Amino acid sequence: MIGLGLFLIYFILACFLVYYLRSPRKPSWWVKVVTQSPVCTYYFGPFDSLAEAESRQPEYIEDIKEEGAAEIISQIQRCQPQQLTICEDEDEEELIESLRF
């Protein structure tokens, strides 16, 4: 009888583990900041909650302003960015640099 009880407990725990591992997870919250001068996109995060991302958003915008960026648009979204900083100018500079001998 004890063996059957232990088996059932083990079976239930195994089912919960399989469910947890197979259930899709929502992406984390990120602050996305886009600037037009220079043309760049920045991602700050990840955050566990929307409230946490909202509370940190102003400081990221202020940091980017202090670096001289202009025309700043910011939004908070759930995503998983592949790159944290994407600048058009950097791509051109890297290409030119790779062509030099």
C-alpha positions in Angstrom: 0.0 0.0 0.0 2.8 2.4 0.9 4.5 1.5 -2.4 1.4 2.4 -4.4 1.1 5.8 -2.5 4.7 6.7 -3.2 4.2 5.7 -6.9 1.2 8.0 -7.2 3.1 10.9 -5.6 6.0 10.3 -7.9 3.7 10.1 -10.9 1.9 13.4 -10.0 5.2 15.2 -9.5 6.5 13.9 -12.9 3.3 15.1 -14.6 3.7 18.6 -13.1 7.3 18.7 -14.2 6.5 17.6 -17.8 3.6 20.2 -17.9 6.0 23.0 -16.7 8.7 22.2 -19.2 6.3 21.9 -22.1 4.2 25.0 -21.4 5.1 28.0 -23.5 6.6 30.9 -21.5 5.8 34.5 -22.3 8.7 36.7 -23.2 9.9 39.2 -20.7 9.1 42.9 -20.7 11.6 45.2 -22.4 11.9 48.9 -22.8 12.5 49.7 -26.5 13.9 53.1 -27.3 14.2 54.4 -30.9 16.2 57.5 -31.8 16.3 59.3 -35.2 19.6 61.1 -34.5 21.5 58.9 -34.6 19.3 56.2 -36.1 19.4 53.6 -33.4 17.2 51.1 -31.5 18.0 50.2 -27.9 16.5 47.5 -25.8 16.7 47.6 -22.0 15.6 44.7 -19.8 14.5 42.0 -19.2 11.9 42.9 -16.6 9.5 40.5 -14.8 6.6 42.9 -14.9 5.2 45.8 -16.8 5.3 47.9 -13.7 9.0 47.3 -13.2 9.7 48.3 -16.9 7.6 51.4 -16.6 9.4 52.5 -13.5 12.8 52.2 -15.2 11.8 53.7 -18.6 12.5 57.4 -17.7 16.1 56.8 -16.6 16.9 55.0 -19.9 15.4 57.9 -21.9 17.4 60.4 -19.8 20.7 58.4 -20.3 20.2 58.4 -24.1 19.3 62.2 -24.1 22.5 62.9 -22.2 24.5 61.1 -24.9 23.1 63.6 -27.4 20.3 61.5 -29.1 17.3 63.4 -30.5 13.8 62.5 -31.6 13.3 59.7 -29.0 10.4 57.3 -29.1 10.0 54.8 -26.4 7.6 51.8 -25.8 7.4 48.8 -23.5 6.8 45.5 -25.0 7.1 41.7 -24.5 9.8 40.4 -26.8 13.1 38.6 -26.9 15.5 40.9 -28.8 18.4 39.3 -30.6 20.5 42.5 -30.3 20.3 45.1 -27.5 21.6 48.0 -29.6 21.0 48.4 -33.3 22.5 51.4 -35.1 22.5 52.0 -38.8 25.7 54.0 -38.6 27.5 51.1 -36.9 26.7 48.7 -39.8 28.1 51.1 -42.3 31.2 51.7 -40.2 31.8 47.9 -39.8 31.4 47.4 -43.6 33.9 50.1 -44.4 36.3 48.7 -41.7 36.1 45.2 -43.2 36.9 46.5 -46.7 40.2 48.2 -45.5 43.4 46.3 -46.1 
